[in-house]
Amino acid sequence: MSVVHRPEIRARTATLVVTLALFCACATPTLAPGAGKVQLTQKADAVVHCTAVGNINPARDAKGGETFSIPAEFQNQAIGLGGNTVLITRQYLGAPIEGVVYKCP
């Protein structure tokens, strides 16, 4: 039994693979220096002895609607605000949407 190789199927598959690779590469932000140490929590008890330094508000799409964030984006924003812990105050389907950045001892 021989396998028939069609050029259009190979081209379509190659295009799909390249598109997916580019999408994945663009969708994952690089962590800022120190951002990997930022703690994300949903427990208010974890920030009782901390100082609030800023808020993380929802990202907006071109139409002004809220978009999902990924933990790395929250960690990067926390570093930019001088914090080391994020209390996630709102999420949707497990993805963080809003939070408060804290500097904890």
N, C-alpha and C positions, 0 to 999 in steps of 0.2 A: 504494500500500500504506500503510495507516494503522497507527500504533502505538497499542496499547491500554495505557492507564495505569491500573493498579489501585491504589486507595488503600492496600490492605493491604500491597502490595509496597513502596510508597514509605515507609510507616510502618516496616516491618521494616528497610528499608535505612537509614533515618534513625536508628533505634535502634541498629543495628550500628555505624554511623559514630560516634555519640556515645559508645557504650561503648568502642570502640577508642581514641578520643581521650582519654577519661578514664583508661583503663588505661595508655596510654603516658605521659601526664602524671604519673601517680602512680609509675610504675616507675622513672623516671629521677631520681635525687637531684641536688640542686643542689650544685655544688662549693663547699666552704668557701673563704674567702679564702686564697690561697696554695696550695691543693690542686692546682691545675693544674700546678704546678712539681714536684710529687712524682714521682719516678721509680719505675717498677715494673720489677723485673728477676727473672730466674730464674737468674742467674749469680752464684754465690757470690764469684767474683773481684771483682765490682763493689763489694762491701762490705768488702773486706779491711781497709781503712784507716778504717773507720767504727765508731761506737759504737752498740751495740744499746740501744734505749730502750723496747721493749715488743713484745708479740705481738698479732697479729690472729687471733682464734679464729673458728671457723665460726659463722655466724648460725644460730639454731635456729628451727624452725617451732613451731607450737602443740603438736605431739606430741613435741618434743624432737629431731627429726631435723635433720640438717644441710641448710641451704639454700644456694643459689648466691649469690655476691656479684658485683658488677660493679666494674670498676676504680675508678670514682668513689667507691664506698664505702670501698675500701682507701685511696685518697688522702685522704679526709676523716678517717679514723681515724688515719692517719699524722700529719696536722697536729695532731690532738688530743693525740697522744703526744709532740709536739715533734720529729718526724722529718722527713726529706726524701727518704728512699728506702725502698722496701719490697722485701724479698727474698721472693718468693712460694715457699713451701715445699711447698704442696699445691694442686693444681687438678683440676678434673674437666671434661672436654670443653672445655678452654680457659678456663673460668671460675675465678677464684681462690677458694680456700676458706680457706687459712691462710697466714700470712706473719709475718715478723719485721720490725719497723720499726727503721730505723737513722738516725742523724744523721751525715751525711757532710760532710767539709770542702768 
